[in-house]
Amino acid sequence: MTLFPRRPVMRLVATAWLLASVLMLTFTLLRPDIFGNDRSALVYLTPLYWLSFPLGHVGVIAGIRLRLELYLNFNFVPSILSEGLYLWAALTTLGYLQWFVLLPLVAQKCRQLSHFLSKRDPAR
């Protein structure tokens, strides 16, 4: 199991995926709304949510729970900048792991199982 794909085509796809993720972070940070605590500044992270779905949704739910716990227990409301950075990091990490680590691992195990089942001796 590797964090970066071995095949050249998948390396290009992973690089493009990470580049798109960094581009979305850049667009988010360049918006003046991010420093004015306006939620509309997070709109540029929406495509990243869909690129990392369904595992990225777990990161969003965890962020909502974290923000709620911080507010209820410490009466602390994180800024939109910190929330945006958290969302970007969670969506990027979970999405990359989902598409370029876990999915190839599951596909390889399914291929091995299929190969094993097709090579069994039917006389037994």
Secondary structure, DSSP 8 states (H G I E B T S, - for coil): --SS-SSHHHHHHHHHHHHHHHHHHHHHHH-GGGGGT-GGGGGGGHHHHHHSTTHHHHHHHHHHHHHHHHHHHH-----HHHHHHHHHHHHHHHHHHIIIIIHHHHHHHHHHHHHHHHTS-TT-
